[in-house]
């Protein structure tokens, strides 16, 4: 029994020496890495000269593995990359530019991709990746509880949203809430902060811009939700199972990503399946923007098989392949053409995402971004724990202003090295 | 003449120590005087030699002081509690009257060999504000529910309860070995002199256990200073950084944000603190054991 894998491994080794065959090293994370080999089989049939060796990385250690691979000169030919990590690896010089390949490609057409998602692959005007699937945050809500509170449709602006939350809170009382905003996640505040359109960093990513009117109004809205006790002062680890809790009505609004659709379908009983729904994220005055998340496919600069790697990226970017990828993994496709399919048209939960994807914004493309977002979370968590219904309006706005200034100060400190490097490059 | 072959025999071990311990430690010390980070990974020209700036900045970072205060609280409260529980358990298991001693010894040692990640999941449910067993039990006593892992004031005590439960078994085994090596005739002599149980414990057991106690105290203190796994799996350093330990802070700086220069400085400061603690304990032990 033990000999079969050994023989297969030997066969794989021999394939490298076969002059007619090229073996691509493809790193993919988590569930994608587990399921993508099912799509690769067809690719290998169509391209007899190319074999693909998929390596599955766990998400929790993927970032570390990519960096050590870069240091140890052991990067693969191509990889799946969370699009917030892309600026970092591009800055390292680990990734190959793809502008020429895209310009010549009959398959990858930038105009067909959601603009906000496409942008996340550009660093300083150069393209380093092609979107593979998208991820964004929007509203999951309890239709029945919202209706009981007197709202027939989900809110589409902050004032209406606040009215709806207050009405729900009045009905459910002290032990239950209107919304869940876990204090250990930065995505919720980040989505609201991106909505004004004012950049979160200024001077070409040299300094924080969290004191801008746009971000401060988002922070005031976020902190106000905690001050009015519309959201529990709780972390993700405390709630432990947000899907069941929405089902129990512990809260009625929940900001989450596409994978929650599957969780709700699986976890809530059949009798409750009509009670939950999705809606685009409300903005300050009307339908608002959300985060342009997701994963891209990238080619590594050191790869001697860049041409074959690009062939695989083109194959995985074909609309019909993206639809099959969705069927396998529930990952939403980044191309408008891929969405033209009855499977999406008849799924009301997914349609809200289709709508939202036309309004997604990228986070600042600097390697330090994730760290800055974490500091933003820590400062806003502290502010959220300081407010209560007893806090006066003046105190509340002072807390918000102080928090915005503190995030800016921390961002500026984190960006010190970047300022030094940019200044040195400018001097040369 | 006999020295030279001896060097030959120990040299493989010395070379291994030098390559796998000495060189990395010296490299880390050198690293702590630079601002080596993600840009340094890209290009060595991006690394600046900044002298003691990392250490200076470290002492100016509020989170470091928070982490140090959290860690100190954990050590000062957790370590004595852990030692007391270990000694208590060892005395119970060692008692002449106890039945099924093998079973109890195994049961009490079991938490040590379980995976911290697996038991953390269970403890997260025990600590759960609304569904947890702990709050349920407190409810019987008429105590209001405590938000164990969500309230910055209670998260560290919860962490101590979890850590003590997880770790007391090791020290219990060491104490048990110490207790069993106390000659029975000492107790006999004490009984003849009319000493009752508490006096026997105070004047026979404790002095006889002193060397064991010193070892256990140092090991526990060093271990508790390296608090990491518990907050990593239970709270991720939160809520509001109330369970961020020095080691957790170092891990985030080094392996999450890749500020290897700064993280090395944290490591050396932690090393200095633990060294000082150990030297102090040894000095105190020497003074107390003087006749």
Interface residues (C-beta under 8 A of the other chain):
Chain A: X64 X67 X70 X71 X88 X91 X92 X93 X183 X184 X233 X234 X235 X237 X238 X240 X367 X371 X378 X381 X382 X385 X417 X418 X420 X421
Chain B: X35 X37 X38 X39 X41 X42 X43 X46 X48 X124 X125 X128 X129 X147 X149 X150 X152 X234 X235 X236 X238 X239 X240 X241 X255 X257 X258
